[in-house]
Amino acid sequence: MNVLEQKRVEVDGETYTLQALPATVGLDIQFKLAKAEDGLSATLMKQMVCNSVLVGSGLMTDKDFDIKFSKNYQPLMGLVKEIMEFNFHEYDEEGNLVPLEQDATEENL
């Protein structure tokens, strides 16, 4: 059975089960991050959480996200950091995600 890798993390006293992002979603997020001049957007954070955090037997829904993190933004930031560290392994010495090089990727097609 092909299952995406999972990992348990603790953020602000709460345990979450993270599931690796599917390749297409992960690539899409990395390319968006590379283009984002202002860093993470609310939409991008929600996309990461709802495609990575397991709740019961499925992924967190948009509604779960909006209810869980309403007025609870600091734990959300911690969770997003955990998701990024789990899914994207390439960081520079300052802790910033190293973007994929699209030109190099296109050459390999």
N, C-alpha and C positions, 0 to 999 in steps of 0.2 A: 504494500500500500504506500503510495507516494504522499507524504505529509510534509508540510513546511515545518522547518525547525521552530521550536518553541523555547521560551525562557521565562522564568518567574523573576519578577523584580519587585522591590519594595520602594514605594514613594510616599513620604509623609505618613508612615505607619500603615499604609494599605498595600496589600499584595495584588499585583496584576500579572496575568499571563499574557506575554507578548508572542505573537506569531510572526515569523519572517514575512515581510511584504512580498507578494508575488512579483516576479521580475519586471513585468510591464509597469506596475504601479511604482515600484522602486525607481526604475529609470525615469519615469515621468516626473516623480518628485525631485530627483537629483537635477534634472534639466531645469525644472522650475526654480529650484534654489539657486542654480548658477545664474539665472536671469534676474532674480529678485534683488533689486538694489536696496530694499528696506528690510531684508531678512525674511523671516517667516511671517506669513499672513494667517489670519484666523482660519481661512478656508483650507490652507495647506496643512495646518496643524490638525484640523478636523479630519482631513483626508488620511493623514498618517495614523491617527488614533483609531478611526473607524475601519481601517484596513489592517490593523495590527493587534488591537486589544481584544482578547476573548472574554466574553461574558456568558457564563453558562456554557451552552454547546455551540454558540455562534459568535460572530464578531459584534462589537459594540455598534449600535445603530446611531443614526443622526440624533434621534430623540433622546436616547440614553446619554449621548455626549452632552447635549444641551442642558439636560436636567442635572447630570452629575457635576458638571463643571461651572454651573451658574454661580457666580460670586465665589468661585473656588479656583482662581486662575493660577496661583503659585504651584499647587500640586499638578495642574495641567502642564505647566512649563517643565516641571521635573519629569513627568511621564514622557513628554515629547523628547526630552534630552535622552532618556533611556531608549526610546524607540530609534532615535537617530544613531546612537552608539551601537545598538544591536544590528541595525540594518546597513549602515554606512560606515565602513571601517577606516576610511582614509581621511585623516585629519592632519592639519599642519601643526607646527609647534605651539601656536596660540589657541588651539582647540577649535579652529574653524574647519568646516567640511571642505575638503578639496573637491572641486567640481570635476565631473567627467569631461574629458576633452572630446567634444563632438567631432572635430575634424579627424582625430585619430580613429574614432568609432566608425565614421563614414568611410574611411579608407579600407576598413576591414570587410565591408559589405560586398 
